[in-house]
Amino acid sequence: MNTSMTVRTVVTGTGHFVPPRIVTNQDLEKLMDTSDEWIRERSGIRERHHVDAGVGASDLAIEAARRAIADAGVDPATIDFVIAATLSPDHYFPGIGVIIQAKLGLGTTGALDVRNQCSGFIYALSVADQYIRTGTYKRILLVAAEVQSTNLDFTDRGRDMSVLFGDGAGALILEPSADGDGRGVLSTHLFADGNFVSHLWMEKPSSRDCPTFVPEFFTEGRFFPKMEGRNVFVNACQRMPESIRAALEKNGLTIDDVDVLIPHQANDRISLMVAKGLKIPVEKVVRNIDRFGNTTAASIPIALDEAVKGGRIKRGDLVALTAFGSGYTWASALLRW
Ligand SMILES: CC(C)(COP(=O)(O)OP(=O)(O)OC[C@H]1O[C@@H](n2cnc3c(N)ncnc32)[C@H](O)[C@@H]1OP(=O)(O)O)[C@@H](O)C(=O)NCCC(=O)NCCS
């Protein structure tokens, strides 16, 4: 096939940043009725990183962004669009895209926030891909960043959630392919089923309440994220493989063609079930949840950066990404690296 006329979106730089403070399972044992054994068996997590007070998602995002910019070796002033994915913005509004844009000194460059929770990174990648392929923008900074730890219930009541999540950020620089060698994003595939909103959500604050903030919501713990863990588990194990199969079919490829699979790091048992469902050797699956926990939208770009820098992803490799999360939303992407 002559690919010389096909403009694709290539990743020209990657970076990630996590706050320095490590919280181990043993640290959590001191706060609630849980155990290192329970957490490792159910999720594969050993430790996660938590911010100190005063640090928000935009602060982690900016560090990851600077690393991706340095990796790409580009002048930040040449970035012509910013896309940020987070469910934990510094403020209820505006989103963190504009904060990142200002901190990088990008003048009046546009900044978009994507809110698709654990699928946020792939949804954001799909948006960036459309802009690049149509020639609208030539150098996009895509950042996914989360601070979960400041709004988790670290008591027995919230232990199913609070042991799973961590803070962190990952970033990419995306540009059009220069030489038509077939590298870049092959396709992205987005899915949702809004019938499951309340299965994984942060119910409050809500614009449906008047007034929005009442003390009972705090005492009842309704500002904390909640989930129906088993339902999330079952759906994640089904939907992520489905979305990868859709991507492979679209590109006339098979699972044997995939060199590296990066699933959203929700739970290591889910990642292993996804590998089993797809019949892909587990050695091809990137799994770093043991050190980071579930960092929501940031988990894929953190894992991607580690895999690239660690030499696990090489030029020409077929990289498959998939995510599942609140909404429910789920998604996949295929990239020729
Ligand atoms: C949360 C999850 C790990 C629970 O695992 P599980 O195998 O379903 O857990 P089980 O049902 O076997 O055990 C639940 C029991 O453990 C208890 N438990 C929950 N959290 C606990 C913790 N941190 N420590 C110890 N016990 C805990 C529950 O209270 C329950 O006790 P009970 O049986 O006495 O009522 C699992 O459902 C999961 O991973 N779900 C998906 C989560 C996820 O990925 N969310 C984000 C998606 S993007």
The ligand as an ORCA input file, in Angstrom:
! r2SCAN-3c Opt
* xyz 0 1
  C     -12.823     -3.722     44.431
  C     -12.394     -5.138     44.130
  C     -10.887     -5.214     44.209
  C     -13.004     -6.054     45.179
  O     -12.576     -7.358     44.907
  P     -13.581     -8.559     45.052
  O     -12.844     -9.773     44.657
  O     -14.838     -8.191     44.326
  O     -13.807     -8.561     46.556
  P     -14.713     -9.613     47.304
  O     -16.109     -9.406     46.870
  O     -14.179    -10.986     47.147
  O     -14.534     -9.196     48.761
  C     -15.235     -8.144     49.170
  C     -15.056     -8.156     50.657
  O     -13.815     -7.514     50.944
  C     -14.092     -6.396     51.741
  N     -13.187     -5.330     51.354
  C     -13.394     -4.352     50.480
  N     -12.314     -3.567     50.411
  C     -11.408     -4.059     51.266
  C     -10.111     -3.676     51.640
  N      -9.495     -2.597     51.096
  N      -9.458     -4.415     52.540
  C     -10.038     -5.497     53.083
  N     -11.277     -5.908     52.793
  C     -11.952     -5.182     51.873
  C     -15.528     -6.058     51.488
  O     -16.063     -5.350     52.573
  C     -16.152     -7.421     51.349
  O     -16.346     -7.971     52.605
  P     -17.650     -8.884     52.902
  O     -17.520    -10.047     51.988
  O     -17.496     -9.215     54.341
  O     -18.815     -8.024     52.590
  C     -12.875     -5.610     42.748
  O     -14.269     -5.685     42.721
  C     -12.416     -4.722     41.638
  O     -11.238     -4.645     41.329
  N     -13.341     -4.042     40.938
  C     -12.978     -3.132     39.877
  C     -12.383     -1.918     40.497
  C     -11.840     -0.979     39.489
  O     -11.017     -1.341     38.700
  N     -12.313      0.245     39.542
  C     -11.854      1.278     38.711
  C     -12.264      1.014     37.307
  S     -11.559      2.131     36.240
*
